[in-house]
């Protein structure tokens, strides 16, 4: 199969490297420096420097490919996915944009293509798990906890961003949607902080973020749903201080006659502060909790930077879920037409088992526990 990977950042590069073992891969990115790093790691991967916001160029640029992976920053994710669907190609998306992806379902059906969206770790693998167990038990409540953290805690933030800091700030500012007693409610991001102990890691703080996304609409019968992001204790207070002091405001302010957006300045400062080194050790911790009448099922993940492949944990756990879905399409294990969040694919046991085994082969090991 010929696969185009749109976006060659930390996760996009991991996706391209993994897919190159089975497919002919071309990576697209605006940065030649980023593409050069990828070429050095695997010269078999073809690269093309491209402005991926030039959506009119997509039909010509993508005409020769069988499958497209969209791994661009969230602010351009919806338009990138829409333009890719118009090219009548099957797609797997991990760009985590704020718009409602199901608005593109009719377009995908008209073009006769399969789109698997939000196919990372969370949303992504969490959705596969929920979709599968929704077939096996009556789920009364679900809870998702997830965080990507540096192994070495450096104050003040005790955090490094495995993807664009702009997308992290978006997580911290976008209102969080939850389901309570069958009703969708909205809470501020960073709200309702709680402390949770994780084995072999310690106590982390969890706070509301807008990660439920499609689950609110595909699984409305699950009357209570929440998703929280995990950080080392103390992180939230610092972010709230920045937020309430105006550092995340987009409206420009005048500084000695120069008009500048506080958010742009903050993003640049945090980009340097949060930049994850190429071989810096980090980890991904995650818990998916499915609460039923007679039993509770937990799926847990604790994954670390891979010294052998030199791929970050967040890139592995996000990227390999995505590449598993690419291979689902390539092997025709799932071929329904339209836009499908992972829970609508995980309900097929053969698809869920395929993804779980694919991750296990890459040493991303999910552990199931029944309570």
C-alpha positions in Angstrom: 0.0 0.0 0.0 1.1 3.6 -0.6 0.5 5.7 2.5 0.8 9.4 2.9 1.5 10.8 6.3 0.5 14.4 6.6 2.6 15.9 9.4 6.0 14.6 10.5 6.3 15.8 14.0 7.1 13.6 17.0 4.0 11.4 16.5 3.8 11.7 12.7 7.4 10.5 12.4 6.7 7.5 14.7 3.7 6.6 12.5 5.8 6.9 9.3 8.6 4.8 10.7 6.3 2.0 11.8 4.3 1.9 8.6 7.5 1.8 6.5 8.1 -1.8 7.6 5.0 -2.9 5.6 4.1 -0.1 3.2 5.5 2.5 0.9 5.4 5.7 2.9 5.7 9.4 2.0 5.8 12.0 4.8 4.7 15.6 4.2 5.6 18.5 6.4 6.2 22.2 6.1 9.6 21.8 7.9 12.6 20.5 5.9 14.5 20.1 9.1 11.8 17.8 10.5 11.8 15.8 7.3 15.6 15.5 7.2 15.6 14.0 10.7 13.0 11.4 9.5 15.1 10.6 6.4 18.1 10.0 8.5 16.2 7.5 10.6 14.9 5.6 7.6 16.0 6.5 4.1 13.3 4.3 2.6 10.7 6.9 3.7 10.1 9.4 0.9 9.6 13.0 2.1 8.0 16.1 0.5 8.1 19.6 1.9 4.6 21.0 1.7 2.4 23.7 3.1 -0.4 21.4 4.3 -2.7 24.5 4.7 -2.8 24.7 0.9 -5.9 22.5 0.8 -6.5 23.1 -3.0 -3.3 21.2 -3.7 -4.5 18.0 -2.1 -6.1 16.4 -5.1 -2.9 16.5 -7.1 -0.6 15.9 -4.2 -2.4 12.9 -2.9 -3.8 11.3 -6.0 -1.3 8.3 -6.1 -1.9 7.2 -2.5 -4.2 4.4 -1.1 -4.4 5.6 2.5 -3.8 9.0 4.2 -2.9 9.6 7.8 -3.6 13.1 9.1 -1.3 14.0 11.9 -1.3 17.8 11.8 -1.8 20.3 14.7 -5.4 20.5 15.9 -6.0 24.0 14.6 -5.8 22.8 11.0 -7.1 19.2 11.6 -10.7 19.6 10.4 -9.8 21.3 7.1 -7.0 18.8 6.5 -9.4 15.9 7.1 -12.1 17.5 4.9 -9.7 18.1 2.1 -8.4 14.5 2.3 -11.9 13.1 2.2 -12.6 15.1 -1.0 -9.7 13.2 -2.5 -11.7 10.0 -2.1 -9.1 8.2 0.0 -9.4 6.0 3.1 -8.0 8.0 6.1 -6.9 7.5 9.7 -6.8 10.8 11.7 -5.1 11.7 15.0 -5.2 15.5 14.8 -7.6 16.1 17.7 -9.4 19.2 16.4 -12.3 20.9 18.3 -14.9 20.7 15.5 -17.5 17.9 15.3 -16.0 15.3 13.0 -19.3 13.5 12.5 -20.3 16.5 10.3 -18.0 14.9 7.7 -19.8 11.6 7.7 -22.1 12.3 4.8 -19.1 13.6 2.7 -17.2 10.4 3.4 -20.2 8.3 2.4 -20.6 10.2 -0.8 -16.9 9.7 -1.6 -17.1 6.0 -0.7 -14.3 6.1 1.8 -13.6 4.9 5.4 -12.4 7.5 7.9 -11.2 6.4 11.3 -10.9 9.5 13.4 -9.5 10.4 16.9 -7.3 7.3 16.6 -4.6 7.9 19.1 -4.3 6.8 22.7 -7.0 9.0 24.3 -9.1 9.6 22.4 -8.3 6.4 20.5 -7.4 3.2 22.4 -9.8 4.2 25.2 -12.6 4.3 22.6 -11.7 0.9 21.2 -11.9 -0.5 24.8 -15.2 1.1 25.5 -16.7 0.0 22.1 -15.7 -3.6 22.8 -17.0 -3.8 26.4 -20.2 -2.0 25.4 -21.0 -5.3 23.6 -20.2 -7.5 26.6 -21.7 -5.7 29.6 -24.1 -3.0 30.6 -21.8 0.0 31.4 -23.3 2.4 33.8 -20.4 4.8 34.1 -17.0 5.2 32.5 -13.9 7.1 33.6 -10.8 7.8 31.5 -7.5 9.1 33.0 -4.5 9.8 30.8 -1.2 11.7 31.0 2.1 12.0 29.2 4.8 12.9 31.7 8.6 13.4 31.8 10.4 10.7 33.8 12.5 13.5 35.4 10.4 16.1 37.2 11.8 19.6 36.7 10.1 22.5 38.4 8.1 24.6 38.0 6.0 22.8 35.4 7.2 19.2 35.9 6.0 18.6 32.3 7.2 18.2 28.8 5.0 18.3 25.7 5.3 15.3 23.4 3.3 17.3 20.8 2.6 20.9 20.0 2.5 23.2 23.1 -0.3 25.1 21.3 -2.4 21.9 21.4 -1.6 21.5 25.1 -2.8 25.0 25.8 -5.9 24.2 23.8 -6.6 21.3 26.2 -6.2 23.7 29.1 -8.6 26.3 27.7 -11.2 24.4 25.8 -14.3 23.8 28.0 -14.7 20.1 29.1 -17.9 18.2 28.2 -19.0 15.5 30.6 -22.0 13.2 30.9 -23.8 13.3 34.2 -27.0 11.3 34.8 -27.6 11.2 31.1 -27.1 14.9 30.4 -24.2 16.5 28.7 -22.8 19.3 30.9 -19.9 21.7 30.5 -17.2 22.4 33.0 -14.1 24.6 32.8 -10.9 22.8 31.7 -8.6 22.2 34.7 -11.6 22.0 37.1 -12.5 19.3 39.7 -9.0 18.3 40.6 -8.6 15.0 42.3 -5.5 13.0 43.4 -5.1 9.3 42.3 -2.4 6.8 43.2 -0.9 4.7 40.4 1.2 1.6 41.1 4.9 2.0 40.3 4.4 5.7 39.7 2.9 7.4 42.7 0.2 10.0 43.2 -0.9 12.2 40.3 -3.4 15.0 40.0 -6.3 14.6 37.5 -8.5 17.4 36.1 -11.2 17.8 33.5 -10.4 18.1 29.8 -12.5 17.8 26.7 -11.5 14.2 25.8 -14.8 12.4 25.6 -15.7 13.8 22.3 -17.6 11.3 20.1 -18.4 9.1 23.1 -21.0 11.6 24.3 -23.0 11.0 21.1 -22.2 7.4 20.2 -22.7 6.1 23.8 -25.4 8.2 25.3 -26.9 5.2 27.1 -23.8 5.3 29.4 -25.3 7.9 31.7 -22.1 9.0 33.5 -18.9 9.7 31.6 -15.7 11.7 32.4 -12.2 12.1 31.0 -9.4 13.6 33.0 -5.8 14.5 32.2 -3.0 13.5 34.6 0.0 15.6 35.7 2.4 15.6 38.6 1.0 17.4 41.6 1.4 21.2 41.5 1.1 21.6 37.8 -2.5 22.6 37.7 -2.1 25.6 40.1 0.6 27.0 37.9 -1.4 26.7 34.7 -4.5 28.2 36.4 -2.4 31.2 37.5 -1.2 31.8 33.9 -4.7 31.4 32.6 -6.3 33.7 35.1 -3.6 36.3 34.6 -4.3 36.5 30.8 -1.3 34.7 29.5 -3.6 32.5 27.3 -5.6 35.4 25.9 -5.6 35.7 22.1 -6.6 39.3 21.9 -3.5 41.4 21.2 -2.2 43.9 23.7 0.0 47.0 23.1 3.6 46.6 24.3 5.6 49.8 23.7 3.7 50.4 20.5 3.8 46.8 19.3 0.5 44.9 19.1 1.1 41.3 20.2 -1.1 38.3 21.4 -0.3 37.1 24.9 -1.1 33.6 23.8 1.6 33.7 21.0 4.2 34.9 23.5 3.2 32.3 26.1 3.3 29.5 23.4 6.8 30.5 22.4 8.1 30.6 25.9 6.4 27.3 26.8 7.6 25.7 23.5 11.2 26.2 24.8 10.3 25.2 28.4 8.3 22.2 27.5 10.3 20.9 24.5 11.0 17.2 24.8 14.5 16.2 23.9 14.9 13.7 21.1 16.1 11.0 23.5 14.6 12.4 26.7 12.9 9.7 28.8 9.1 10.1 29.4 6.1 7.9 30.1 2.5 7.5 29.4 0.1 6.5 32.1 -3.6 5.6 31.5 -6.6 4.0 33.1 -9.9 3.2 31.4 -12.5 2.2 34.0 -15.8 0.6 33.0 -18.3 0.4 35.9 -21.2 -2.0 35.6 -23.9 -3.3 37.9 -22.1 -6.4 39.0 -18.5 -5.8 38.1 -16.0 -3.1 37.1 -13.4 -3.6 34.4 -10.1 -1.6 34.3 -7.6 -1.4 31.5 -4.3 0.1 32.6 -1.2 1.2 30.7 2.2 2.3 31.9 4.6 2.8 29.0 8.1 4.3 28.8 10.4 5.8 26.2 11.9 3.0 24.1 15.7 3.1 24.2 16.0 0.6 21.3 13.9 2.4 18.8 14.4 5.9 20.3 10.7 6.6 20.0 8.9 8.4 22.8 6.2 6.7 24.8 3.5 9.2 23.8 4.5 8.7 20.1 4.4 5.0 20.6 1.1 4.7 22.4 -0.6 7.3 20.1 1.2 6.5 16.8 0.9 2.7 17.0 -2.8 2.8 17.7 -3.0 4.9 14.6 -0.8 2.5 12.5 -2.8 -0.5 13.8 -5.9 1.2 12.3 -4.1 1.8 9.0 -3.4 -1.9 8.8 -7.0 -2.7 9.7 -7.9 -0.8 6.5 -5.0 -2.2 4.5 -6.1 -5.7 5.3 -9.7 -5.0 4.7 -10.7 -6.0 8.2 -12.9 -3.0 8.4 -14.4 -1.5 5.3 -17.7 0.3 6.2 -18.1 3.7 4.5 -18.3 6.9 6.5 -16.6 8.5 9.5 -16.0 6.2 12.4 -14.6 7.0 15.9 -12.8 4.0 17.3 -15.6 2.9 19.6 -17.6 2.0 16.4 -14.8 -0.3 15.3 -13.8 -1.7 18.6 -17.3 -3.2 18.9 -16.1 -5.7 16.3 -14.1 -8.3 18.3 -11.8 -9.2 15.4 -10.9 -5.5 15.0 -10.3 -5.0 18.8 -8.2 -8.1 19.1 -6.1 -7.1 16.0 -5.4 -3.6 17.5 -4.5 -5.1 21.0 -2.2 -7.7 19.5 -0.6 -5.1 17.1 0.3 -2.9 20.1 1.5 -5.9 22.1 3.9 -6.8 19.3 5.4 -3.3 19.8 5.6 -3.7 23.5 2.7 -1.4 24.3 1.1 -3.6 26.9 -2.4 -3.0 28.1 -3.3 -4.9 31.3 -6.9 -5.8 32.1 -8.2 -6.1 35.7 -11.6 -7.1 36.9 -12.8 -5.7 40.2 
